[in-house]
Amino acid sequence: MGGKRSLITKGLVLQDNTLKIPEAYTQPFCDFLTENPTVFHTVAYFETKLEKAGFTRLSERKTWNKDLVAGGKYFVSRNGSSLIAFIVGKSYESGNGLAMIAGHVDALTAKLKPVSNKKTSAGYIQLGVAPYAGALNSTWWDRDLGIGGRVLVKDSETGKITTKLVKLGWPIARIPTLAPHFGVGMNGQNNAETQAVPIIGLDNSDLYDTSTNEEFKNMTLGGEGAFTATQPPKLVRAIAGELSIQDYSSIINWELELYDTQPAQTGGLDKEFIFAGRIDDKLCSWSAMEALLASSASSDSEDSSIIKLVSVFDDEEIGSLLRQGARGNFLPSTVERIAESFSSNGSSSNILSQTYANSFLVSADVTHAVNPNFLGSYLEGHAPRLNVGLVVAADSNGHMTTDSVSTALLTRVAEKSNSKLQLFMIRNDSRSGGTVGPMLSSAMGVRAIDAGIPQLSMHSIRATTGSLDPGLGVKIFKGFLDHFETVDKEFE
């Protein structure tokens, strides 16, 4: 930018976890996306950052009553794929409210089936995968696909089972399209079970095998009955080698998925864009977590009497129905345990109801940026632009939590944090998506709004957002965490 400072960069500082100018968040966000391709890597990344910032890890399996103190910083994870982090104000009392931001860190992917080994087909080694949400759509074909996730390993001496994260450093799979010269080509609907099967290697041994036995024979690694005997041998060797595992039978299970290996990068003539995979919804979740870290490093929050909380969930793309999803009890039970720890009378419905009534939730999921080639698909006045600011999403049928009160409150937050808000609403003849907002706000009875960062090409394997948008998200999310306490008093 030129010598004149814009409203975007006005009054921001550059150091440690404190708030930075939006441009300073561009490359860190790109690195985050590239280095953390699975939900498990993402949560582990957040855990490491939080611990380095002085947050204390909590366990759901233990009591918190003696652990939580006013002024403390904490986080707790569930299933290794969802996480909640929070800061207790130094003046916090049980019954006071929470300023909460909720997003999700799962993304469209292809997960390995329980038995992922498949019979070699025409010399190709293939991998049995199943689509998670809307994956294996047309954008997944002819892409360089890597593999990663978590592996459960049993110690032969102690018998204990530990979880190890893994990702191979090169693309191992590809889903090849059929050339148009064959007539039908890729036109129309393609079968996700039979025509979207990734190839992961070659085996032409059948050309030289004189045996007439055509029965599918699997080379068992780890012995008969072992989990690894149900997986492609070459893949087992690759995963074991990456984790320095000698005994294949010690791998008792895994959750692996495919992902686009092309790095996240800036683009455009002035590098105004970020081109990347898995933007939905790691974009809002990363910005919200950075905002919490920035707020924790700010002296302005030392005398706070509320709790500042960021939660990132798994399973949003498939309905949030699992225990690590937003429909589970992870967030409500965490709030209840916090309220109980600071209550002189312990847990009570009175204290919990008071806490929820004093709280506010920002449901932060990406929303649709305007596409210049399809302007007719957008409502006039509801066409968000990149590199401008957070988008308030509205829906007349309750797919979003936004209402007039929550919009007015976030507008005041935006004013106090010198940020700009945009608006989005889907056309009457189009289908609206959903977020974690309605399920969380209805479960807890908290006031809430749906507001997210805009992106192009939602649910494509590669998407686009603005290069300033991660930083603009950090700015307004921090503004919400820092200013909610005072703004809320205007609405009593």
N, C-alpha and C positions, 0 to 999 in steps of 0.2 A: 504493500500500500504506500501511498505517497506521504508527504510530510504532515499533512493534516490527519489527525487521529479521528477515526470514525466512532460512531456510537458503539460499535461492536467491541473495540479495543479500549474504550475509555476507562481509565482508572483501575486497570488490572495489573497484577504483579507477577513476577516470574521467579519462583524459587520453591524447591521441595514439593510438598503436596498442596501448597497454596494455589489459588486460582491463577491460571495463566491466560494469555491471549488465545483466542480460538485457534490460530494457526499452529500454536505449540502442541496441540493435541492431535494433529492430523497424522503424523508419522507414527506416534505411539499407538494410535488406534489401528492403523494398518498393520503394524507389527503384531499387535494383540490378535487380530483376526487370523493372520498367517500362522502364528505359532501355536494357536489353541483351536484346532479344527473341530474337536468334539466337545460335548457338554461336560464331560469329565475333566478334560484339560482346562476348560474355561473356569469351572468352579475351583480347581486346584490353583489356577493363576490368581483368582481373587483372594483365596485363603492366604497365599504367600504375600501378596501386597498388603493385606490387612494386618498380618502378623508383623511385618516390617514397620508398619505405621503405629504399632503399639496396641493393636486390638488383641483381646484375649479370646482364645478358643473355648467355647462351651460344648458340652455333650448333652444331647437329649436324654441320655440314659442315666444322668445324674441330677441331683437336686441343684438348683441355682440359688437357693435362699441365702446362702452365706457367701456367694461369689459376687453378686451384683452390688455395686456401690455407686452413689451419685458421683458423676464425673467420669465414670468408667466407659470403656469402649470394648465391644464384644462382637463375636460372630458365632453362628452355629450353622452346620450344614446337614442335609438329609440325603442319603443315598449317593452322596458324592456328586449329585447333579442339581441340587437346589441349595441356596444359601441365603441367610438373613444376617445382616450386619446392622448394629445400632450403637448410638451414643446416648448415654444417660446424662441429661443436664445436671449441673452441679446443684441446682435448686429444685430438682425434680421431686415430686411427691406423688404417691399412688393416687390415681384418679385423674391426674393431668393427662393431656393429650399426646398423641404421636403425630409427627409429620412423616408420612410414609410414601415411598415410591416403590412401585412393583413393576417388574418386567419379566421377560423370559429369556432363557439362554439356549433352548433347544432350537434346532433348525431342520428344515427338510433334508432327509438323508436316506440312504439305503442301508439297512441293517442286515448283518449276516443271519441266515436262518440257523436254527439249532443244529441241523445237519446241513452244513454248507458245501460238503463235497458233492460233486456231480460227475456223472460218467463223461469221459472224454468224448467230444463230439467233433468229428472230422479233423482230428488232430489238435483241437483247441481244449485247453483246460479252462473250465468255467467255474464260476462262484455262485452259490445259491444265496440270493439276497431278497429281502422284502422291502417295499417302499415304506418309509415313515412319513406320514402325512402325504403330501403331493409330490414326493420325489419320484424319480424315474420318468418324469415328464420329458417332453421333447428337448428341453435344454440340457438334459443329462447325457445325451448321445454325443459320441465323439469328443468327450472331455477326458483329460488326464486325471484319473481318480486314484487318490491315495487311500490308505487304510489306517485306522487308529481306534482307540477306545481303552477299555480296562480289561485286565487279565487277572483272574483269581489263581493264586499260586499257593500250594500246600508245602510247608516245610516238612521234610521227611523225618527230621529229628524231633521237633516239638509237636508236629501235627497241626500247628496253627496255620490259618489261611490269611494271606495278606493280599491286598489289591495293588497292582502295579499298572501305571499308565504307559501306553505304548503308541507310537506312530512311526511308520516306516518313512524313510527320508526320500522316497522316490515314488512316482505313480506306478501302481501295480495292476491297475484294471482299466478297461475301456469298454464301452458299449457301442459297437460299430453300427453305423447306419447302412441301409441297403441302397446302393447306387441307383439313380433314376433310370439308368439304362435297362433295368429289369422290368420296367413298365409301371408297376404300382409304387415302387420306391418307398418313400416314407410318407406318402400321402395318406390322410385319414388316420384312424385309430390303430395304434400298435399294441399288441398284447404284452402286458407287463410281466407275465409269467414265462412266456416262451420266446419273446423277441427282444426283451430288454435284459438279457442275461450277460453279465460282464465276462469278458475273456481275461484270464490272468496268466496265461502261459501256453506253451506248445508241448505236445507229446505225440510224436509220429511213430512211436514204437510199434503200433499195430500194422504198419506197412511191412515190418520185418519179422513179425511174429507169425509163425506157421501154425500156431495152435488154433484149433477150430472152436475152442470154448469161448463164447462171446459173453459169458456172464460177467457182470460188473465186479471186478476185483479191486478192493481198496487196500493199498499198502498201509497197514496199521502202524502208527507211531504212538508209543506209549503202552502198547499191549492191547489185547482184546478187551473190550468193555471200557476202555479209557475214552475220555471226552475227545482227546486229540485224534482218535481213530475215526471220528465222524467229520473231520475237517480236511481240506486239501493238504497233503503232506508237505508240498513246497511252502505253503503258507505257514504251517506249523513250524517248519524249520526257520523261516524268516522271522516270525514273531519270537520264537525261543532264542534265536541268535541276537536279536535286538535287546532282549532282556537278560542275556547271558545265562539262560536256563539250559542245563545239561540234560536233565531228566524230563522228557516230554510228559511222562505220566503225572508230574507235579502240577501241570496246568489242568485244573479241574473244571474250568469254564471260562468264558469270556463274553464280553459285549463289544463287538467291533462294528464299525460302520465305514462306508466309503465317503469321500469328500473330494471336492475340487482342489487340486494342488496348486493352481495358479496363484501366486502371491497377491495380496491386496496391494493396490498401488494407486497413486494419483494420476489423473489424466486430464485432458483438455489443454488448449493452447497455453493457458495460464495456470494449469494444474488446479482448476476449480472443482474437479470431481474426485471422488474415490470410487474405483472400480474394484469390486470384491465379491467373494462368496460369503454367505452366512451373515449378511448385514441384519436381517430380520431374526431376532430382535437383540442381537448382541450389541447393536449400536446404542439403543436406549439404556440397556443394562450396564454397559461399560461407562457411559457418560454419567449415569446415576451413581455408580460406585466411585468414580473419580470425584463427583460432587461431594459425596459423603467424606471422602478422604480430605478434600479441600476444606470442608466445613470443620472437620476435626482439628485441622491445623490453624484455624482462624481464632484469634483472641476474642472476636465478637460473640462467639458461642459459649464462652466460659460460664456465663451467668444464666444460661438457659434453664427453664423449668419444665421443658418438654423432653421427649425422646425423639431423636432423628433416626429414621430407619430406612434401609434399602433392602428389598427382597427380590431375588431372581429365581425363577421357577423353571422346572423341567415340564415337558409334556403339554405345553400350551397348544402346539400345533395339532395335537390329536384329542383335544377336549379337556385336558387338565384333570382327568379322572383318577389318576394314580396318586399314591400317597405323597409323592414329591411334586405333584401338580398343585395349582392354586386352589382347586376344589377340595384338596385335602385339608388337614387341620394344622398344617405347619405354621402359617402366620397367626391364626387366632390363638393357638396354644402357646406360641412364643409371647404374644402380647399378654396373655393370661398369666404366664409364669413371671413376667416382668412386674406386672401389677401386684401379684401375690408377694413377690420378694420385698417390695417396698411398703406393703400394707401391714399395719400393726395388728390387724385382725385376720391376717392371712387372706386366702382366696374367698371372694364373695361375689355374687352376681351383681350386687349394688356397685361395688368398685369397678368391676369389669364394664358394666353398662355406662358408668360415668366416663371411664377411659375412652370407650368407643365414641361416645357423644362429643367428646372434646378433640377428637382426632380427625385427620383428613388424609385421603389417599390420592396420589397421582398414579393412575394406571398408564405406564409409559411403554407403549408399543409403537413401532414404526407405522407410518401412514403413507398414503399415496401422494407423491409429488406429481405435479402436472406434467403430462407427456405432450410435447409440442406437435407430435404427429397424430394425436387423437384428442384434440381439444373438445370435440363434440361429446366425449365421454364424461366431461366434468361439468359441474354446475358453475354458473357465473358467480364469482365472489367466493367460491369454495375450491380454488385451484392453487394449492400450496407450491411455493417455489423453493429451490435449494439455496442454501447459504443465507437464509433470511431469519429463520427462527422456528421455535416449537409450534406444532400444529394442534389446535384443539379439535378433537373429532366428535361430531354429534351424530345421533341416530334417533329417529322418531320412534323406533320399535324396541328400544332398550338394549340394543347390542353394544351400546356405549353408556357410560355412567354420567356423561356430561349433562348438566342442567344449568339454569340461569344463575343459581347461587354459586355453584362451583366455578363457573366461568368468571363470574365477577371476582371471586376470591383469587383465582390464578392471575387474572388481569392486574389486580393490585400488586401481586408478587412480581409480575413482569415489570410493572412501573417502578417498583422499588429496586429491582435488580438491573434496570436499564436494558431490558430485553424486549423483543418483539414477538407477538403471537400471531399465528395465522389460523384459518378455519378450513375444515374439510367436512363435507357431508356427501354421501353417495347419491347418485340420481335415483329417482323413484323406479326406474326401469332396470336397475342394476342390483346386484346382491351385496349386502354389507357383510364384512368379516366380523370377527369377534375378538375380544381381549380378555385378560384376567380381571378387568375392572368390575363388571357386573357381579361375578361370582364372589369376589372378595368383599365388595361393598355391601352386598345383600347378606353375606354370612356374618359380618361384623356390625352392620348398621352404621357404617361410617360415611360421612360425606365424601364424595369422590368425583374425579374428572378423568376423562381419557384425553391424554395429550402426548403426542409422540413426534419423533423426528422424521421428516419426509424422505422417501426414497423412490427411485424408479425400478420397474421390473420386479415387483414383489413376487416371490415364490419361483423366480428363475434361479438357476444354479449360480449365476453371476448377476449382481445388481449394482445400482449406482446411487450414491448420495453426494452431498456437497462436501468439499474438503474442509469447510469451516463448521459443518453441522455437528460433528462430535463435540467440538469446543463450545459451540453455542448451546448444546444440550447441557454440558457441564455447568455453564454459567447460570442458566435459569433453574436447573435442578438444585444447585447450591443456593440460589436465591430463595427457592421455596423452603429448603431446610432451615435457612437462617432467618427468613422473614415471616414464616407462617405464624409464629407465636404472637407477633405484634399485629399482623394483618387480621388474624382470627378475632381479635378483640373488637374490630370494626363491625363484625357480623353477629355479635352477641344480642 
